[in-house]
Amino acid sequence: MPAKSSPHIPVMLREVVEALAPKDQGIYVDGTFGRGGYSRALLNAAKTRVIGIDRDPDAVAVGIKLAAEFKPRFTMLHGPFGAMDILLAGEHIQQVDGVTLDLGVSSPQLDEAERGFSFQSDGPLDMRMSKSGPTAADIVNEMDERELADIIFNCGEERHARRVARRIVEARTLHPILNTHQLATIVRGAVPRSGDGIDPATRTFQALRIHVNDELGELRRGLAAAEAILKPQGRLAVVSFHSLEDRTVKEFLRRRSATTAQISRHVPANDDHLPPPSFRLLTRKPDVPSDEESRANPRARSAKLRVAERTDAPAIKENAA
């Protein structure tokens, strides 16, 4: 029997809305629409126009219903948030007043066993947010051991990555690895259980999900796209849930807000060629959920919110691939 999908509770909703400071006639982008919590809050906060973006067809279906409710102030677009500048150009929108990104997976994605994001319920080893392209099963059954170990180490920060990859390769010679319980059992046999209560399979599942969806590449592209479309004094608010995401956001904003920012770290510093900062940090350290929110919504516990305001300087051209 499929697991019952729990409602998606937007993390740090009040803090995100306050950070974006929505105003009448302002245009705001909810780049990770999910189930529409941030979009609805922005629509209710002022007479705004909101553009929702998501690559998950299930999320888009929810967004179409919200569009009917808030017509003509809400528009739902199907695509990756890393291409938000291109998607908005298709709507004849060149600049916006705010962008919010809520990274990672939504509660429905985690709870729907057939999506294969979680090992809590058995399901096909899928993990695709867009429901297209190679699945996690394709990766674990076809990739060579060294590449698999690199993914698990780099995207999951799993220190036993080589042992996990070796066990996966050994197991797939006997039977294809096609479901989440199969993979979780293999990983648990390779990773010692720690005292922190985290399931030994957690980091490997995170790594495969990030790789399948190119989440870090998508994040880098999305941050650059947000920089390109935000008006001067426009706000960017990003909620991340693990260190790889937060580090990517932190480094992007550090480079974009520093007066000594360089176009490339490989180019020697030269004060005559330094671009002016394109962002001003509004959170030197990330905001975190209140104790009350963390108790009410366990998935909020690891969340970090970083906020920055666009300056009037041109976007800094940099490879975001």
N, C-alpha and C positions, 0 to 999 in steps of 0.2 A: 504494500500500500504506500503511495507516495507520501513523503513528509509534508505536513501542513506548513504552508508558507506563512511566516510571521510578517506583520506589517513592517515596512521599512521606516525606521525612525531617523529623520535627518539629524546628524551629529552637529552639535554646537550651532543649532539653527539661529537662536537669538543673537549669538556673537557674530555669525556670518552676515545676517541682515543689518545689524548695527555697523559692521565694518564697511559694507557697501553703501550705507546711508542713502537708500532709494528715494528719489524725488519725482514729482509729477513730470511727465513727458520724458523722463529718462529711459534709456534703453539698456537692458541688462541681459547678460548671457549666462545661462545655467548650462555649463559645458558637459556636465555629467548628470543628466536629468533623472535617471533612475526611476523613481516613482513620483517625482515632482514636488517633493517637500519644499525645497528651496524656491522653486518657481512660484508655487502657490503663495508662499510667504512674501515674496517680492511683489507679486501682483496685488496682495492685500495691503501692503505697507504704504503704497502711494499709487497714483494713476500712471503706473509704469507700463512700458512695453517690455515683454520678456521673450527671449528666444531660447528654447530648450534644444539641446543637442544630445543625441545618444546613438551609439552604433548597435545597441541591442534592440532587435525588432519588438520584443515584448515591452520594453520601455517606450518605444515609439507609439505603440498601440495605446498605452496609458496617456501619452502626451496628446494624441489626437482627441481624446475625450476631454482633456483639460482645455484644448484649443476651442472646442465647441462651447465650453462653459464660459470662457473669458474672451470670446471673439469680440473685437479683432485685436485684443491686446497681447495675446499669446500665440506664438508660432512654434510648431514642433518640426525639427529638422533631423533627418536620418543620416548619420555619418560620424566619423571620429572627431573628437574635440580638437585634435591636433591640426585639423583643417578648418577650424572655425572661421578664419579670415576668408577662405574660399567659399564656404557655405553661406556666410553672411553677404558676401558680394553677390551671390545668386539671388539674394533678397533685396538687393540695392541698398545695403547697409554698409557704410565704410567705417564708421566710428561708433563706439558705445561708451556708456558711463560706468559700467562695471562688469566684471567677469568673476564667476565663482566656479571652483572645481572641487568636487568631493571624490577623492581618489579611491581606488580599490573596487571591491565588489559590493553589491547591494544585498540586503537581507533576503529578498526573493531569489536572487541568483544563488546564494549560499544554501538556501533551504530547499530549492527544487532539485531533487536528486538527479533528475534527467539531464541537468546542466553539467554535472560532474565537477563542480568546484570544491565540494566538501566530501570528507570521508565519514561524516556523521551518519549518512544514509548511503546505501550502496546504489550506484548508478553508473552509466557509461562514462568512461574516462574522456571527457570532452573538453570543458573549460573555455570554450570560445565565447567571448562576449558578443561577437557579431554573428554567431552561428554560421560562419563561413571560414574556409581555409583549413590548414592542418589542425588536427585535434591533439590533445595531450597523449592520447593512445598512439598516434602516429609518431610522436617524438620518442616515447619510451620504447617503442618496438623497432624503430628504424635507425635512430641516431647511434653513432659509435660511442664506445664507453668514455673516451676522453672528452668528447664534446658534451656528453650528458653530465659528466662530473663537473665540467666548467659551468654549465647552466645552474646546477644545484648549488654550487659554491657561490657563484657571483650573484645570482638572483634570489637565493634562499639563505645565504650566509650560513650554510650548513657545513660545519667543520669535518663531518664524516662523509663528505660528498663523494670521495673516491670509492669508499666502501659501499655506499648506497648504489652508485652507478654499476659497480661490479656485480652486486646482488641482482640488480634489475636485468643486466645482460645475461646472467646465469639463468634466471627464472624464465626469461622469454625464449630461451632455447628449448624449454620443455612445453610451454604453452604461451600463446600471445597474452599480453597484459591488457585487458579490455575494460575493466571496471575499477571503481575507486577502492573497494575493499581489497581487491587483489593487490593493488599497488601499496596501499597503506600497510598491509600485512608484511609485504616484502621489506618496506622501509623500517618498520618496527623491529624486524629481525636484524637490521644492520646498525641501528642507532640506539645507544643505551638510553634508557629512560632517565630523565633528569629530575631533580627535586623541585623544579618550579611548576610542575603540574602540566606543562605543555606537552601535547602528544608528540612523540618522536617523528611522526609523519608530517607535522605542520610545515616545517621549512621546505621540505621537498615539494609539497603541494603548492606552496607559495611560489617557489621557483618556476615550476612548470606553468602555472597560471600567468606569471609575469612574462615568461618567454613566449607562450602561445599567443598572447595578446600584444606583445611588444610594448608593455605598459610604460617602461622607462623612456623608450624612444618616443612614444605618444605624448608623455608628459613634457619632454623637452620641446617637442614641436608645438604643443599646446601653450606652453609658457611664451614661446617666441611669437605665436599667433596672437595671444592676448596683448602682448606688448605692441604689436602692429596696429591693433584695432582700438585700443583704449584712447580716449580723449585725454588731454591734459587735465589733471585732477581726477581722472577716472580711477577706480579702485579695483585691485585684484585680491581675491580672498581664496586661499587654497587650504583645504583640510587633507592632511596625509595621515597614514595609519602605520607605516613602518619606516625604519631608518633609511632605506634606500630611496623611498619617495621624498621624505623630509630633507634628506641630504641634497637631492637634486633641486628641490625648490629653494633651499637655503643658498646653495652655491649660485644658482641663477640670479637670485635677488641680490646677493652680495656683489656679484660682478656688475649688475646693472645699476646698483645704487652707489658704488664706490667712485670717488672722484679720480681714482687711479685705475679705473677699469680699462682693460685692454681689449682690442678686437680679438686677439688670440694670445694665449699664454705662451705661444712659441715665438711671438714677436717681441723683441727687446723693448723695454719701456722707453718712451720718448714723449716728453710732455707736450711737444708740438703737435702730436698726432693722437692724443687721448680724447675719445669721445666723451661728451658730457653725460652725466648719469641720466638714465631714462626712467628710473624709479626712485621714490623716496620711501624708505622703510617706515611703516607704522607700527610694526612689532619687532623690536630688536631681538627678543626671545619669543618663541612661539607661545600663543595662548593654549591652554589645555582645558578640558571639560571640568566643570565643577564636580565636587564629590557627589552631590545629589544626582547629577546626570549620569555619572559613571556607575552609581549604584542602580539607577533605573534602567540603564541601557549598557550592559557589559561590553558591547562592541565599540562603545565610545572611549573606553579606558586608555587606549593607545593613541588617540587622536591628537594632532597638533595643527593649530591654525596659524598661518602666516599671512600678513596683510601688507600691501604696498600700494602707493599712490603714484600714478603716472606723472612725470614731469612734462614740460613742453619740448624736450629734446627729441631728436629723431630716434627711431628704433635702432638699436645697435645690431648691425648685420653680423651674424655668426652662424656657423653650421649647426643646425638643431636636429640633424638626423639621428 
